[in-house]
């Protein structure tokens, strides 16, 4: 499990992550590296089988890993592994839409019914705009409780069962059937309301919009015009249930209902598509967000639209500041960060970049939903939560330690 400080190697990379001041001393660099190494080890000891991360700061790159990629064999986890990054995908998809806005093929404040009248007909299609889909204020609920019926009642854990996760492992969902599940469910609010509700249905509709205006699938367009434009070499939409390239097994605990946690690294990701299906590396995620915030993927004007946030209720019930495929995270004393987090069955990731581009953090774990419920069915805090919080603090705030 090698950890090391790596100098950014190319002028292109240096132009993405601005370096307005001289590098820190060797002693300071060693201290920061040791603290991050220890924080990773603490996450592993708290219960995550494997955790790996990359932090970029002022022209230096640290990456590290702790734990195992495979509980059965003890194969160690490594910093450069490929990983399912879940809803981090939404930033890529939103960037693709803004490119089409720049070309005049999509209008952010046009009703979605102007583009997809058969999918979103009638008054709903006239009221819900493209922007509302991107910032989750459409009022369209998530389809997940209907695609995975045992999830109905979330977050009331006693009403849930893990069977449908296993049952759907190889199922090929179509975007239209998933979208229909969301549209047929009771709305979460009026379109354009003051507070949104996070919903994967919104981004499947965005995928259909991209297909309409580009003449190709959303996945193909994002690959050619976002992933390749960002210079990412290890980021792709899966072509089948297996991940290509070196990766960890991904263990789903489902709030203690899958005990021991089960490996779901082999899974048909048609259940999320352009909403959350991407596979990437922590290096690629940092590169992508650096280039996005530098104005290299979309224009500065488009980036400003992406950074217009509204309060949105996340899947865990918390309220986040959400723009067009971007989270805004304000860390007191350390700055404002932009990025996204994501979860798939067994795999979690988060990537955040400070708005000045000088500090970045991407972290992956191969266990999800580790919090067990109490008697009332509410997930309880776990030592993993505190360990991850400490890791994030060190990664985002250089003086944290």
N, C-alpha and C positions, 0 to 999 in steps of 0.2 A: 504494500500500500504506500506508494511513493507520493510524497508531497513536496512541492518545490515552487520557488519563485521563478517565473519565466518572463524575460524581457519581451515586450511586444516587438515583433521581428521586422515589420515592414513599414514603410512610409504610409501606405494606405491605412494600416491599422492605427498608426499614430494620428492620422488626420481625423479618424473617427472619434477616438477618445482623446480629447484635448489635454495637453499637459502644460499648463501655464506656469508651473513652478518646478524647481529642480527636484529630482527624486529624493526620497528620504534616505537617511544614512543606513548603512548596512545593519547596524545594531537595531534600528527601529524596524527595518524590514524583517529581520529575524524574529523580533518580538511579535510583530503582527502575525507572521506565519505560524509561530508556535501557538499563539492564542487561538487561531482558526483551527489548527490541527486538534487542539484540545477540545474545542467546541464540537467538532465533528465526532470525536470519540465519545463525548458526552451524549450526543443524540443516539449513537449506536448503543451505548450502555443503557440508555433509558428504554430501549425496546425496539428501535428500528433495525431490521436486519442489515440493511446497507444504505449508506447516505454518501452522496458525492456532490461536489460543488466547485464553482469557479468564481473568484472575486477579482475584478479589475479595479485598480486604484492608481491614479496619477502616473500612468505609463507602465505600471507593473501588473503582472498577472500571477495570482496564486491559484492553484487548484489542488484538491485533495479528496480523499475517500477514506471511509472507515466502515468496517463490517464485511458482510458477505453478500455476494450476488446470488448464491444458491445455498439454501439451508441444508439441503441433503448432502452436498459434496463439500461444503465449506469453501468453495471457490471465492476468492476475495473480490470485492467490488473495486472498480477502477474509475478514475475521474472522467475518462473520455467515453464512457459507455453510452450507447444509444438508449433512448428512454421515451415512453409515451408521456407527452406533456399536457394532455387534456386541453382545457380551455385556454391555455396560452395560444392555441390555434386561432382564437377569435381575433387577436390583434392582426394576424396575417390576413384573415378574411376581411376585416374592416379596412386594412390598408389597400387591398385589392379593389374594394368598392370606391374608396377615395380616388384611386387612379382613374376609375371610370367616370367619376364626377368631374375630374380635371379635363377629361376628353369630351365632356358634354353628353355622355350616353346615359348618365344617371343624375337625377336631381335629388339632393338630400331631403328636401321638404316636399317632394311629390308624394301623393298617396300611393301606397303599394298596389292598390287596385288598378292604377294606371298601367302597371307593368304585368301584374299577375292576377287578372280579374277572375279567372277560374279557381285559383287557389284561395284567394281572399276576396270573395264577392260582396256585393251589397254595401251597406252603410259602414261595416267594418273596414272594407277595402278603401272606402273614401276617407275615413278618419285616420287610419294608421299610415304614417309616413315612413320612408326609408330610414330617416334619422331615429324614429321611435324604435324600429327594429334593432338598430345598431346600439342604442343606449338603454335598451330594455325597458322602455316606457310604453310599449304597445298595449299592455294589458293582456297579451296572449300568454297563457300559462305554459309551463314546461310539460312536455309529453312523457317524461321519464316514468312517472307513476303509472302510466297506462301501457308503456312499452314493457315495463317490468312490474306486472300487476301487484306483486307482493310488496312493492314499495308504497302502495297507497296508504295514506295515513302519516307519512313522514312529517315531522320528526318523532312520531309516537312509536318508539322502538318495539313495544310488544305486538303491534299490529303488523310487523314486518317479518319477512322470511327470506332467506337467501336463495331459495330454489330457483327463482326465475333468472338469477345471474348465471347459474350453471346452465339452465335450460336454453338460454339465448346465446351461448358461447359461439356457435357457428351459424346463427340465424342471419340471413341477409335481409335487412330492413330496406325499404325504399324510402327516399325522402318524403314522398307524397303521403305514405301511410303514417309516418311519424308526425308530419305537419298536421294531418287531419286529426290525429289524437289530441294535439294541443288546441287546435281550433274548436274542437267539439267539447272541450272541457269548459267549466265555468270561468269567465274572465277574472283576472286578478285585479282589475281596475279599469278606469276609463283611459282610452288612448291619450297619451301626452300628459298624464297626471303628474303631480309634483314629485311623487316618489315612484320609482319603477320597481319591478320584481324580475329578478334574473331568470331567464328562460332560454333554454337551448333551441326551442321552436323558432325564436326570432332569427337565429343564425342559419337554420336550415332554410328558412325563407330567403335569407340573404344569398345563400348558395344557389337557390333557384333563380334569383334575380341576376346573379353573375352569369349563370348559364345562358339566360335569355339574351343578355346584351353582348356577350362575348362570342357566342356560338360554340363554346366548348364547356366542359364541366368546370365547376368552381375549383376543384382540385387541380386540374390541368392549368387553368389560368394562374392560380396562386403559385404553382410551381414555377412557371415560366417567367412571371412578371414580379413576383415578390421574393420567393426563395432564391431564384437564380440571380435576381437583381441585387440581392443582399450579399451574394457571394458565399452562400451557405453550402457546404459540401456534405453534410451529414443530416440533413433535414428533408423529410419526405412524408407523403401520405402513404399508408400501407396499401399494398396491392392484394393482400390476403390476411389471414388471421395471425401470421407469424411476423415477427420483427426481423428485418434484414440487418445484419451487422452485429457486433458484440453487444450484448445487453444482459441485464440482470433478470432473474425471475421476479415476478411482481405479485406480492401477497396481499390478499384482501381479507380483512378481519371482520368487516361488516358489523361493527359495534359488539363484538364478542359472539355473534351468532354463527360465525364460521370459525370454529375452534378445533384444531389450530388453523391459522389463516391459510387459505388455499391459493395456489399459483394460478393467476389468470393472465400471464404474459402472452399466452396464445388466445386471441380473441378477435372475432369479426367486429371491426370498428364501424360498420355501417350504422350502428345505433347512434353515432354522433357526427360522422362525416366532416364537413367543413366547419362544424362547431367545435370539435375537440379531438380529432383523430390523429394529429401530427405526431411523428416520431422525430426527436431531435437530440442534440447534445447540449451540455451546458455552455460550451464554447460557442456553438452556433447561436444559442439564444442571446448571449451577451453581444455577439457581433450584430445580430438582427436589431436589437433594441438600440444599440449605439448608432447604427446607420439610420434607423427610423427617426430618432430624436435629432439627428444631424441634418434631417431634410433630404436624405438620399433615396428614400423609398417613395415618399409622397412629398409634395411641395410644402413649404413652410405654412402656407395658407391652409392646406389640407390638414397638416399636423395640428394647427390651432383649432380646427373643427373637432379633431379627435380628442383634444384636451379640454373641451367644454364638458364639464361633468354635471351630473345630477345624482341625488341620493337614490340608491338602488338596494333593495333587500336581497341579500345573497341567499344561496341555498341553505346555509347554516343558520339563517335568521338574523345575521348581523347586517348592518347598513354600511355600504361602501360608497365611495365617490367614483362614479363610473362615467366614462366618456364614450367615444365610439371605439369600442374594443380595447380600451385602456382603463386600468385602475389608477387612481391618484392616491398615493400614500405619503402623508406628511409625517416625518420623523422629527420630533422636537429637537432642536439643536444640531440636527444632521442634514436637514434639507427636505426637498420634495422629490419623491421618486415616482416613476411611471413604469408600468408593466402589467403583468397578469400572473395569476396562479392557475393551476389546473389539476384535475384529478380524473383518472380512469380507474377501472377495477384493478387495484393493487399498486397503482403508480401515481405519485404526486410530484409536482414541480412548481417552482415559483421563480420568476425572473423580474428584477427591478433595477432600473437605471436612474441615477440622479439627474435632475433636469439640466445640469451643466455638463453632463456626460463624463464626469471625472470619477465616478464610482459606480460600479455595477456588481450585482449579485445574482447568481443562478444556482439553485439548489434542487436536488432530486432525492426522493426516498422511494424505497420499494416495499412499503407497507402503507395501507390506507384504512381509515375508519377504525382506529385502534381504541377509541374511547368507548368504554362499556357503559351501559345505562344503569341508573339507579332504579329504585322500586317504582318510581313514577314514569320511567321510560325515557328520562332525559340523559343524554350522554354526559359523562362526568369527566372532569379534568384528569389528565394523565401526565406522568413525568415527561413523556415525549414532548408535550406542548411547551413546557418550560424550557426544555433543552433546545428546541427549535427557536424559541423566542430569543434565547441567548445567542445562538448562532447568527440569527438575522441581525441582531443588534451589533455584534462584532463586525459582520460583513458590511453593514451600511454606515457604521459610525466608527471612524478610525480611532477615536479617543475613548471608545466604550470600555476597553480593557485597561 
